[in-house]
């Protein structure tokens, strides 16, 4: 068995969302963004010109750029292009060889390619936390809130949210920055998440929320924001000098 060809459907919007059991107070200083399974291989099961893919790419790209501007870490989960049958384990019996059968399609889709200091985490199972160092990476950066977008909402994205919850990391699924096998699967994932383990927000809501937090509270925070924007170590940024001469362009 392999992934089926996926018919077009309309991306959910705020009108279908209901509040979660608990509402996280999201903070740019505590958050990280995870872009899950956005590899060419998985996108090939969609018509890329039809919804929900254009909305998915647009909303993830805007959200990722907003996070980078604020110094919010951006992570990608991506399956390795070569996996042995032993490494795939039960995935082999459930889905067949998967990406291993077409390793040339392992790259992140062009519209969402990693930039600057973005990190790619090898992904071995549905959850991005399974057999990876994602939890350690988040702890090292003092991040205990994880914003999740990408493919597929009711499989890897939902299970990653559940894993985050069980590690006391507050997960958020971005309703209009996910895609799935069908609208029914997509909505099921959002409903399960908001009832059991995660907040569900829209990309616009998160972008607006973080924009309101954009004013730095300290010089150190300003350094971190400039560091992310200029792709320079924070200690090399000196506010007493002309930052435009160091590469700042806006």
Backbone as CSV, one residue per row, in Angstrom:
resi,resn,N_x,N_y,N_z,CA_x,CA_y,CA_z,C_x,C_y,C_z
1,UNK,0.847,-1.198,0.000,0.000,0.000,0.000,0.879,1.244,0.000
2,UNK,0.435,2.271,-0.689,1.133,3.545,-0.667,0.118,4.661,-0.438
3,UNK,0.592,5.894,-0.399,-0.296,7.033,-0.211,-1.163,7.185,-1.461
4,UNK,-2.461,7.416,-1.312,-3.326,7.574,-2.487,-3.158,8.941,-3.126
5,UNK,-3.538,9.062,-4.385,-3.636,10.387,-4.988,-4.706,11.174,-4.248
6,UNK,-4.452,12.443,-3.995,-5.301,13.233,-3.104,-6.099,14.250,-3.916
7,UNK,-7.413,14.217,-3.752,-8.296,15.138,-4.466,-8.242,16.526,-3.831
8,UNK,-8.541,17.524,-4.622,-8.538,18.891,-4.117,-9.628,19.077,-3.069
9,UNK,-9.400,19.979,-2.145,-10.429,20.375,-1.181,-10.087,21.773,-0.672
10,UNK,-11.065,22.434,-0.089,-10.879,23.811,0.368,-10.187,23.839,1.719
11,UNK,-9.172,24.678,1.844,-8.452,24.830,3.101,-9.391,25.362,4.187
12,UNK,-9.421,24.755,5.379,-10.269,25.289,6.459,-9.846,26.703,6.855
13,UNK,-10.799,27.462,7.353,-10.481,28.801,7.850,-11.003,28.947,9.275
14,UNK,-10.920,30.146,9.809,-11.263,30.383,11.212,-12.708,30.036,11.537
15,UNK,-13.576,30.027,10.553,-14.997,29.798,10.813,-15.278,28.389,11.329
16,UNK,-14.368,27.438,11.085,-14.619,26.055,11.519,-13.951,25.741,12.853
17,UNK,-13.231,26.686,13.421,-12.443,26.396,14.618,-13.249,26.622,15.890
18,UNK,-12.992,25.763,16.862,-13.545,25.906,18.197,-12.396,25.981,19.190
19,UNK,-12.594,26.603,20.351,-11.492,26.746,21.308,-11.068,25.413,21.907
20,UNK,-9.802,25.322,22.260,-9.274,24.143,22.928,-9.685,24.148,24.392
21,UNK,-9.467,23.007,25.048,-9.779,22.901,26.476,-8.942,23.880,27.298
22,UNK,-7.690,24.088,26.882,-6.797,25.042,27.538,-6.182,25.928,26.461
23,UNK,-6.103,27.210,26.734,-5.525,28.129,25.767,-4.115,28.519,26.203
24,UNK,-3.115,28.219,25.347,-1.750,28.625,25.666,-1.605,30.139,25.459
25,UNK,-0.810,30.766,26.304,-0.427,32.156,26.113,0.877,32.153,25.305
26,UNK,0.738,32.225,23.994,1.902,32.055,23.128,2.855,33.241,23.226
27,UNK,4.140,32.910,23.210,5.180,33.926,23.313,6.243,33.664,22.264
28,UNK,6.702,34.721,21.601,7.776,34.574,20.619,9.046,34.046,21.271
29,UNK,9.278,34.353,22.530,10.493,33.919,23.205,10.439,32.457,23.623
30,UNK,9.242,31.860,23.626,9.102,30.460,24.038,8.797,29.529,22.872
31,UNK,8.497,30.078,21.710,7.967,29.292,20.602,9.050,28.827,19.634
32,UNK,8.732,27.736,18.941,9.491,27.279,17.779,8.477,26.839,16.733
33,UNK,8.879,26.883,15.469,8.023,26.470,14.355,8.564,25.176,13.772
34,UNK,7.675,24.204,13.544,8.041,22.959,12.874,7.279,22.849,11.559
35,UNK,8.022,22.715,10.457,7.449,22.491,9.131,7.645,21.008,8.822
36,UNK,6.557,20.280,8.805,6.592,18.819,8.872,6.365,18.172,7.502
37,UNK,7.321,17.333,7.071,7.162,16.476,5.885,6.869,17.239,4.591
38,UNK,7.360,18.439,4.446,7.086,19.206,3.222,8.136,18.891,2.156
39,UNK,8.215,17.622,1.809,9.152,17.140,0.805,8.431,16.910,-0.523
40,UNK,9.168,17.024,-1.613,8.563,16.865,-2.935,7.811,15.542,-3.051
41,UNK,8.354,14.483,-2.485,7.720,13.173,-2.586,6.283,13.218,-2.089
42,UNK,6.049,13.847,-0.946,4.706,13.881,-0.368,3.796,14.855,-1.117
43,UNK,4.359,15.943,-1.616,3.565,16.896,-2.387,3.139,16.312,-3.735
44,UNK,3.888,15.323,-4.223,3.571,14.742,-5.527,2.234,14.011,-5.548
45,UNK,1.666,13.710,-4.388,0.370,13.027,-4.346,-0.797,14.005,-4.518
46,UNK,-0.501,15.301,-4.554,-1.502,16.341,-4.788,-1.352,16.904,-6.195
47,UNK,-2.392,17.566,-6.662,-2.278,18.482,-7.781,-1.792,19.801,-7.178
48,UNK,-0.558,20.164,-7.428,0.033,21.320,-6.748,-0.609,22.644,-7.149
49,UNK,-1.335,22.647,-8.259,-1.993,23.880,-8.694,-3.367,24.052,-8.047
50,UNK,-3.849,23.023,-7.336,-5.203,23.034,-6.784,-5.146,23.096,-5.258
51,UNK,-6.202,23.649,-4.675,-6.286,23.685,-3.219,-6.289,22.264,-2.657
52,UNK,-5.687,22.085,-1.469,-5.232,23.122,-0.540,-3.771,23.547,-0.695
53,UNK,-3.066,23.048,-1.731,-1.619,23.257,-1.795,-1.216,24.729,-1.959
54,UNK,-1.824,25.520,-2.859,-1.412,26.929,-2.933,-1.568,27.668,-1.604
55,UNK,-2.672,27.429,-0.900,-2.865,28.076,0.410,-1.855,27.568,1.424
56,UNK,-1.587,26.266,1.383,-0.618,25.679,2.309,0.748,26.336,2.142
57,UNK,1.238,26.395,0.926,2.568,26.965,0.685,2.606,28.447,1.077
58,UNK,1.583,29.178,0.701,1.556,30.612,1.014,1.541,30.844,2.527
59,UNK,0.706,30.122,3.241,0.552,30.364,4.673,1.773,29.903,5.468
60,UNK,2.369,28.771,5.072,3.591,28.343,5.753,4.715,29.341,5.494
61,UNK,4.863,29.777,4.246,5.943,30.710,3.911,5.810,32.008,4.698
62,UNK,4.599,32.540,4.815,4.398,33.789,5.565,4.681,33.584,7.050
63,UNK,4.232,32.470,7.572,4.447,32.194,8.989,5.930,31.991,9.283
64,UNK,6.618,31.245,8.423,8.045,31.012,8.626,8.828,32.320,8.577
65,UNK,8.484,33.190,7.634,9.187,34.462,7.531,8.945,35.322,8.765
66,UNK,7.714,35.322,9.273,7.415,36.073,10.492,8.227,35.538,11.669
67,UNK,8.361,34.221,11.749,9.145,33.626,12.829,10.620,33.988,12.706
68,UNK,11.161,33.911,11.499,12.585,34.238,11.312,12.866,35.675,11.711
69,UNK,11.980,36.595,11.377,12.187,38.004,11.723,12.276,38.194,13.230
70,UNK,11.559,37.370,13.983,11.538,37.507,15.444,12.560,36.618,16.134
71,UNK,13.347,35.885,15.376,14.312,34.994,15.988,13.696,33.726,16.542
72,UNK,12.476,33.395,16.115,11.843,32.142,16.518,12.467,31.013,15.695
73,UNK,13.009,29.985,16.328,13.651,28.902,15.563,12.669,28.222,14.618
74,UNK,13.157,27.912,13.430,12.360,27.209,12.431,13.010,25.851,12.172
75,UNK,12.242,24.793,12.421,12.709,23.431,12.204,11.923,22.799,11.058
76,UNK,12.574,21.874,10.387,11.930,21.043,9.375,12.098,19.584,9.790
77,UNK,11.059,18.792,9.621,11.221,17.347,9.719,11.201,16.791,8.303
78,UNK,12.102,15.864,8.034,12.211,15.311,6.681,12.692,13.870,6.753
79,UNK,11.998,12.997,6.027,12.427,11.608,5.991,13.737,11.478,5.216
80,UNK,14.669,10.660,5.711,15.904,10.413,4.951,15.586,9.742,3.613
81,UNK,16.349,10.045,2.576,16.039,9.486,1.249,16.328,7.994,1.137
82,UNK,17.210,7.474,1.990,17.534,6.052,1.958,17.282,5.461,3.342
83,UNK,16.409,4.459,3.410,16.115,3.775,4.664,16.062,2.274,4.391
84,UNK,16.713,1.521,5.260,16.627,0.068,5.135,15.257,-0.403,5.616
85,UNK,14.913,-1.655,5.289,13.653,-2.223,5.757,13.613,-2.231,7.278
86,UNK,14.760,-2.511,7.906,14.818,-2.512,9.370,14.572,-1.118,9.926
87,UNK,15.123,-0.087,9.270,14.915,1.285,9.736,13.459,1.712,9.570
88,UNK,12.817,1.247,8.524,11.416,1.617,8.311,10.483,0.869,9.250
89,UNK,10.868,-0.309,9.669,10.041,-1.041,10.617,8.631,-1.265,10.095
90,UNK,7.639,-0.990,10.932,6.248,-1.220,10.561,5.768,-0.301,9.447
91,UNK,6.454,0.817,9.239,6.076,1.682,8.110,6.171,0.922,6.791
92,UNK,7.137,0.029,6.695,7.312,-0.744,5.466,6.075,-1.591,5.176
93,UNK,5.519,-2.207,6.209,4.344,-3.054,6.025,3.093,-2.217,5.793
94,UNK,3.058,-1.033,6.357,1.843,-0.205,6.282,1.792,0.602,4.998
95,UNK,2.955,1.170,4.584,2.988,2.106,3.451,3.914,1.665,2.321
96,UNK,4.609,0.542,2.497,5.570,0.155,1.485,6.882,0.919,1.639
97,UNK,7.721,0.955,0.603,9.050,1.575,0.723,9.018,3.087,0.866
98,UNK,7.899,3.720,0.507,7.780,5.168,0.671,8.839,5.931,-0.090
99,UNK,9.376,6.951,0.541,10.313,7.855,-0.126,11.567,7.129,-0.601
100,UNK,11.920,6.029,0.071,13.097,5.266,-0.328,12.997,4.782,-1.776
101,UNK,11.774,4.569,-2.256,11.570,4.135,-3.646,11.809,5.265,-4.640
102,UNK,11.865,6.506,-4.163,12.048,7.651,-5.060,12.906,8.701,-4.348
103,UNK,14.164,8.367,-4.005,14.993,9.250,-3.179,15.286,10.601,-3.811
104,UNK,15.156,10.731,-5.124,15.406,12.017,-5.780,14.340,13.048,-5.420
105,UNK,13.240,12.605,-4.812,12.164,13.527,-4.432,12.208,13.873,-2.948
106,UNK,13.369,13.707,-2.319,13.483,13.903,-0.869,13.611,15.364,-0.455
107,UNK,13.884,16.259,-1.396,14.118,17.654,-1.030,12.873,18.366,-0.539
108,UNK,13.077,19.405,0.276,11.976,20.272,0.699,11.475,21.030,-0.532
109,UNK,10.159,21.180,-0.653,9.593,21.838,-1.824,10.179,23.247,-1.978
110,UNK,10.328,23.662,-3.213,11.057,24.898,-3.512,10.494,26.111,-2.775
111,UNK,9.189,26.218,-2.679,8.575,27.397,-2.064,8.839,27.495,-0.572
112,UNK,9.298,26.395,0.034,9.450,26.365,1.493,10.847,25.958,1.922
113,UNK,11.832,26.120,1.066,13.185,25.662,1.366,13.727,26.306,2.653
114,UNK,14.502,25.542,3.437,15.138,26.116,4.638,16.041,27.294,4.287
115,UNK,16.143,28.223,5.230,16.959,29.411,5.044,17.831,29.632,6.269
116,UNK,18.941,30.316,6.066,19.769,30.767,7.171,20.045,29.695,8.202
117,UNK,19.541,29.936,9.422,19.804,29.042,10.546,18.715,27.992,10.767
118,UNK,17.799,27.854,9.838,16.783,26.804,9.955,17.474,25.442,10.064
119,UNK,16.874,24.544,10.824,17.447,23.218,11.040,16.520,22.133,10.508
120,UNK,17.096,21.123,9.875,16.338,19.981,9.364,16.583,18.789,10.286
121,UNK,15.495,18.219,10.806,15.558,17.079,11.710,15.187,15.822,10.932
122,UNK,16.061,14.801,10.883,15.664,13.542,10.231,14.450,12.936,10.928
123,UNK,13.473,12.478,10.145,12.220,11.953,10.711,12.063,10.487,10.339
124,UNK,11.871,9.643,11.347,11.855,8.207,11.148,10.484,7.587,11.329
125,UNK,9.591,8.249,12.036,8.263,7.702,12.293,7.249,8.831,12.129
126,UNK,5.981,8.552,12.380,4.958,9.594,12.216,5.331,10.865,12.989
127,UNK,5.637,10.713,14.276,5.963,11.867,15.103,7.382,12.340,14.838
128,UNK,7.569,13.641,14.707,8.910,14.198,14.504,9.791,14.024,15.729
129,UNK,9.204,13.702,16.881,9.987,13.481,18.100,10.578,12.079,18.157
130,UNK,10.003,11.133,17.428,10.426,9.741,17.534,11.814,9.543,16.921
131,UNK,12.751,9.031,17.719,14.117,8.736,17.285,14.859,9.967,16.763
132,UNK,14.468,11.159,17.200,15.159,12.382,16.777,15.609,13.146,18.022
133,UNK,16.376,14.205,17.790,16.823,15.049,18.906,16.011,16.333,19.007
134,UNK,14.800,16.333,18.441,13.992,17.552,18.447,13.743,18.053,19.863
135,UNK,13.408,17.159,20.778,13.152,17.580,22.158,14.397,18.245,22.756
136,UNK,15.562,17.646,22.535,16.805,18.227,23.057,17.081,19.589,22.429
137,UNK,16.813,19.716,21.133,17.022,20.995,20.453,16.137,22.085,21.062
138,UNK,14.877,21.741,21.310,13.964,22.723,21.886,14.397,23.122,23.290
139,UNK,14.779,22.138,24.089,15.227,22.444,25.449,16.467,23.325,25.437
140,UNK,17.391,23.047,24.530,18.628,23.821,24.470,18.357,25.286,24.149
141,UNK,17.273,25.549,23.431,16.937,26.933,23.072,15.879,27.531,23.991
142,UNK,15.513,26.801,25.038,14.531,27.315,25.985,13.144,27.455,25.399
143,UNK,12.783,26.548,24.490,11.499,26.629,23.795,10.566,25.532,24.303
144,UNK,9.409,25.932,24.804,8.444,24.941,25.300,7.063,25.119,24.666
145,UNK,7.045,25.777,23.509,5.828,25.885,22.700,6.206,25.554,21.258
146,UNK,5.425,24.667,20.620,5.772,24.209,19.274,4.594,24.420,18.329
147,UNK,4.813,25.237,17.308,3.821,25.516,16.272,4.071,24.536,15.128
148,UNK,3.041,23.786,14.740,3.204,22.685,13.799,2.393,22.946,12.534
149,UNK,3.046,22.821,11.386,2.353,22.936,10.106,2.950,21.916,9.143
150,UNK,2.297,21.704,7.995,2.824,20.787,7.000,1.900,19.622,6.717
151,UNK,2.484,18.452,6.413,1.764,17.234,6.039,2.037,16.126,7.061
152,UNK,1.158,15.197,7.208,-0.282,15.203,6.926,-0.977,15.464,8.242
153,UNK,-2.047,16.240,8.238,-2.630,16.720,9.494,-3.005,15.596,10.441
154,UNK,-3.662,14.540,9.931,-4.186,13.527,10.850,-3.183,12.415,11.149
155,UNK,-1.995,12.488,10.548,-0.990,11.455,10.816,0.192,12.109,11.542
156,UNK,1.227,12.491,10.797,2.427,12.996,11.446,2.236,14.261,12.251
157,UNK,1.450,15.199,11.741,1.282,16.469,12.458,0.540,16.265,13.772
158,UNK,-0.540,15.469,13.733,-1.301,15.218,14.948,-0.475,14.420,15.958
159,UNK,0.266,13.422,15.489,1.058,12.610,16.414,2.238,13.398,16.978
160,UNK,2.788,14.308,16.200,3.829,15.192,16.723,3.261,16.097,17.802
161,UNK,2.045,16.614,17.589,1.392,17.432,18.616,1.178,16.628,19.887
162,UNK,0.742,15.359,19.746,0.558,14.515,20.912,1.862,14.252,21.640
163,UNK,2.932,14.021,20.892,4.245,13.802,21.512,4.718,15.046,22.253
164,UNK,4.513,16.225,21.652,4.882,17.471,22.318,4.123,17.614,23.628
165,UNK,2.818,17.379,23.585,1.984,17.495,24.780,2.508,16.582,25.892
166,UNK,2.872,15.348,25.536,3.338,14.390,26.542,4.727,14.715,27.068
167,UNK,5.443,15.616,26.371,6.739,16.100,26.844,6.612,17.465,27.516
168,UNK,5.378,17.889,27.810,5.098,19.192,28.429,5.558,20.358,27.562
169,UNK,5.490,20.161,26.256,5.690,21.234,25.286,4.318,21.593,24.736
170,UNK,3.942,22.858,24.783,2.606,23.279,24.392,2.486,23.324,22.868
171,UNK,1.703,22.409,22.266,1.612,22.360,20.805,0.484,23.228,20.246
172,UNK,0.724,23.725,19.044,-0.274,24.484,18.293,-0.299,23.928,16.875
173,UNK,-1.471,23.506,16.405,-1.641,23.145,15.002,-2.155,24.364,14.241
174,UNK,-1.550,24.658,13.112,-1.953,25.817,12.315,-2.967,25.334,11.284
175,UNK,-4.240,25.623,11.520,-5.336,25.016,10.763,-5.200,25.203,9.260
176,UNK,-4.777,26.386,8.826,-4.703,26.685,7.392,-3.278,26.592,6.853
177,UNK,-2.400,25.925,7.604,-1.038,25.663,7.133,-0.745,24.168,7.260
178,UNK,-1.802,23.368,7.127,-1.726,21.915,7.107,-2.431,21.424,5.842
179,UNK,-2.116,20.210,5.429,-2.891,19.551,4.382,-3.002,18.079,4.741
180,UNK,-3.967,17.393,4.102,-4.253,16.022,4.501,-4.771,15.226,3.308
181,UNK,-5.179,13.989,3.568,-5.721,13.139,2.506,-7.080,13.650,2.008
182,UNK,-7.817,14.326,2.901,-9.150,14.824,2.556,-9.541,15.910,3.536
183,UNK,-10.582,16.657,3.198,-11.109,17.655,4.132,-11.581,16.994,5.416
184,UNK,-12.188,15.814,5.296,-12.673,15.101,6.477,-11.523,14.747,7.420
185,UNK,-10.431,14.223,6.875,-9.269,13.893,7.705,-8.686,15.147,8.348
186,UNK,-8.601,16.212,7.578,-8.049,17.482,8.055,-8.851,17.990,9.256
187,UNK,-10.166,18.033,9.105,-11.018,18.548,10.175,-11.019,17.618,11.384
188,UNK,-10.941,16.302,11.149,-10.859,15.362,12.263,-9.623,15.635,13.105
189,UNK,-8.485,15.876,12.434,-7.245,16.153,13.155,-7.359,17.413,14.007
190,UNK,-7.953,18.464,13.441,-8.109,19.708,14.193,-9.019,19.507,15.399
191,UNK,-10.089,18.763,15.210,-11.039,18.543,16.304,-10.406,17.704,17.414
192,UNK,-9.725,16.630,17.032,-9.070,15.792,18.042,-8.032,16.605,18.818
193,UNK,-7.224,17.377,18.093,-6.167,18.168,18.734,-6.747,19.144,19.751
194,UNK,-7.768,19.871,19.349,-8.276,20.913,20.259,-8.997,20.301,21.452
195,UNK,-9.502,19.051,21.315,-10.157,18.397,22.449,-9.183,17.698,23.383
196,UNK,-8.012,17.296,22.853,-7.157,16.396,23.635,-5.752,16.897,23.941
197,UNK,-5.164,17.752,23.075,-3.743,17.996,23.322,-3.181,19.311,22.810
198,UNK,-3.911,20.087,22.029,-3.272,21.226,21.358,-4.235,22.379,21.165
199,UNK,-3.659,23.553,20.979,-4.427,24.686,20.472,-4.455,24.610,18.949
200,UNK,-5.492,25.167,18.357,-5.604,25.242,16.902,-5.796,26.709,16.537
201,UNK,-4.882,27.260,15.769,-4.926,28.671,15.380,-4.793,28.774,13.864
202,UNK,-5.062,29.946,13.336,-4.805,30.206,11.919,-3.446,30.880,11.771
203,UNK,-2.898,30.830,10.577,-1.607,31.467,10.331,-1.690,32.974,10.554
204,UNK,-2.782,33.595,10.099,-2.923,35.042,10.264,-2.990,35.423,11.736
205,UNK,-3.673,34.613,12.527,-3.760,34.879,13.966,-2.376,34.840,14.601
206,UNK,-1.568,33.869,14.240,-0.233,33.751,14.819,0.679,34.876,14.345
207,UNK,0.611,35.209,13.059,1.438,36.298,12.544,1.097,37.608,13.246
208,UNK,-0.187,37.882,13.433,-0.606,39.106,14.113,-0.183,39.096,15.580
209,UNK,-0.311,37.932,16.214,0.073,37.811,17.625,1.553,38.105,17.808
210,UNK,2.377,37.534,16.954,3.816,37.744,17.104,4.236,39.143,16.676
211,UNK,3.529,39.729,15.720,3.838,41.105,15.323,3.640,42.055,16.489
212,UNK,2.628,41.764,17.316,2.368,42.609,18.482,3.457,42.473,19.534
213,UNK,4.217,41.368,19.476,5.302,41.140,20.430,6.655,41.531,19.859
214,UNK,6.654,42.139,18.676,7.911,42.333,17.943,8.824,43.371,18.575
215,UNK,8.266,44.324,19.312,9.127,45.356,19.893,10.024,44.737,20.950
216,UNK,11.338,44.828,20.802,12.235,44.169,21.751,12.132,44.761,23.142
217,UNK,12.152,43.877,24.137,12.051,44.311,25.538,13.415,44.656,26.119
218,UNK,14.488,44.291,25.430,15.830,44.534,25.941,16.799,44.620,24.779
219,UNK,17.997,45.119,25.053,19.028,45.176,24.020,19.413,43.772,23.573
220,UNK,19.472,42.827,24.511,19.818,41.443,24.166,18.792,40.844,23.211
221,UNK,17.505,41.150,23.450,16.468,40.633,22.556,16.582,41.272,21.177
222,UNK,16.901,42.566,21.143,17.106,43.244,19.863,18.264,42.593,19.107
223,UNK,19.340,42.267,19.818,20.460,41.587,19.183,20.037,40.260,18.567
224,UNK,19.199,39.502,19.297,18.749,38.203,18.800,17.903,38.372,17.542
225,UNK,17.027,39.376,17.535,16.184,39.608,16.366,17.032,40.023,15.165
226,UNK,18.001,40.909,15.386,18.878,41.334,14.298,19.760,40.177,13.832
227,UNK,20.168,39.340,14.766,20.973,38.172,14.427,20.240,37.272,13.440
228,UNK,18.952,37.030,13.720,18.155,36.187,12.827,17.959,36.844,11.471
229,UNK,17.716,38.157,11.466,17.447,38.868,10.219,18.698,38.996,9.340
230,UNK,19.876,39.133,9.982,21.115,39.393,9.249,21.971,38.146,9.080
231,UNK,21.548,37.046,9.702,22.315,35.795,9.651,23.745,36.021,10.145
232,UNK,23.867,36.697,11.286,25.150,36.930,11.946,25.045,36.505,13.398
233,UNK,26.140,36.055,14.003,26.106,35.777,15.442,25.746,37.039,16.218
234,UNK,24.945,36.887,17.252,24.475,38.051,18.010,25.619,38.875,18.568
235,UNK,26.720,38.203,18.965,27.833,38.940,19.574,28.567,39.830,18.580
236,UNK,28.335,39.635,17.275,28.972,40.483,16.260,28.146,41.727,15.940
237,UNK,26.992,41.853,16.537,26.118,42.981,16.241,26.323,44.062,17.293
238,UNK,26.748,45.216,16.863,27.037,46.347,17.743,26.093,47.492,17.385
239,UNK,25.156,47.776,18.275,24.164,48.816,18.028,24.749,50.211,17.898
240,UNK,26.014,50.369,18.247,26.640,51.691,18.132,27.141,51.952,16.718
241,UNK,27.129,50.919,15.870,27.614,51.066,14.498,26.438,51.116,13.523
242,UNK,26.740,51.541,12.302,25.721,51.587,11.256,25.421,50.167,10.794
243,UNK,24.253,49.642,11.154,23.917,48.245,10.860,23.719,47.999,9.365
244,UNK,23.396,49.043,8.618,23.235,48.877,7.177,24.563,48.536,6.510
245,UNK,25.678,48.985,7.105,26.996,48.637,6.587,27.346,47.187,6.890
246,UNK,26.620,46.587,7.841,26.859,45.186,8.215,25.926,44.234,7.496
247,UNK,25.021,44.777,6.657,24.162,43.908,5.866,22.681,44.039,6.114
248,UNK,22.276,44.883,7.084,20.845,45.073,7.311,20.262,45.848,6.134
249,UNK,19.154,45.341,5.575,18.625,45.979,4.356,17.203,46.480,4.487
250,UNK,16.600,46.402,5.668,15.249,46.942,5.823,14.969,47.194,7.291
